[in-house]
Amino acid sequence: MKKEIILILIAVLATIVLGFLILGLPALTPAVEVSEVQTVETYLRENIAEISPVDAVLGGKWYVVSVSVDPMNNSGTVVYEDGHIQEEREFSFVVGENGEIVKLEIR
């Protein structure tokens, strides 16, 4: 009886391991990309008023609502508003060797 249970457990574990090997494990995001995403988000939040191609209206001040960063393509989308109007724009960026933003352009 114990041998049957042990054999069943081994078969289940082997199936799970083979499933992961055949289907592949999801790729983990390298720490460099995570750091880069945080750097871009912080840069946008701190500088949106200066880099937006659109001026805020009625005395409002731009602030970032959401950011989506694609580190593989050095691009993303930012949603920002000033309390009166909202903009959703694509952007591209360049990160220097030290991890600082060298260039970020909102289209």
N, C-alpha and C positions, 0 to 999 in steps of 0.2 A: 504494500500500500504506500509506504514512504518513498519507495523507488519510483513509483508511478507519478507521484506529486513532484518529486525532484525532476524527473524527465520532462514533465509538462512545463515546469518553471523554466528549465533550460531551453526548451523549444520556444516559449514565449519570448524570453530574453534574446535568443538568437534571431527571432523574427524581427524584433524591434531594432536590434543593431543592424541587421541587413537592410531593413527599411531605410534607416538613416543613411547608410552607405550608398544604397542605390539611388534614393531620391536626393541625396545631398543635404548637407546642413545649410541653413540660411547663413549668408555671408554676414560677418560681423563688421560693423563700421569701425574702421581704424580710428584710434584716438586722435590722430592728426586731423581727420575730417571733422570730428566732433568739436575739437578746439577751433577749427576754421569756421564752422557754422556759428559758434558762439561769438567769435570775433566779428563776423559779418553782421550778425544781429545787433550786437552792441554798437558797432559803428553806425548802423542805420538809425538806431534809436537816439543816439547822441547827436547825429548830424543831419537828420531828415530836413530840418528847416533850411539848411544851407544847400543841400544837394537836390532838393525837389525842383523839377522844371516848372512847377506851377506855384504861384504865390498864394499864401493863405489869404482868406478874405475876412472882411468885417472885424478886423482886430484879432482874429483867431491865430493860434499857433499850432503848427503841425506836430502831431504825435503819432507814433507807429501803433497800429492796431494788431497787425500780424505780419510775420515774415516766414517765407518758405525758401530755403537755401538748397541748391543742388551743387554740392562741392565737386562733383565729377565734371560738370560743365561750366563751373565758375559763373553761375547765374542763379536767378531766383525771382520771386515775386514779393512785393511789399504792398501792404494795404495801410494807408495812413489817412488821417483826417485832421481838421482844425476846429471841429465843433459845428461847422456849417456845411462843408463839402467833404466828400471822401474820394480818394484816388486809389486805384489799383494799378500798379505799374510793374513791368519787368525790369530787371537790372542785371548788369554784369559786373564782375569784380576781378581784381588781380591782387594776390597776396604775395608779399615779399618774402625773402629768405628768413627773416626774423619773425614771420607770422603776422606782420602788420599789414593793414590795408594800404596798398600802393595807389589803387585806383578803384573807384566804384561809380558807375554811371547808370543813372535811372533813365529809361527810355520812355 
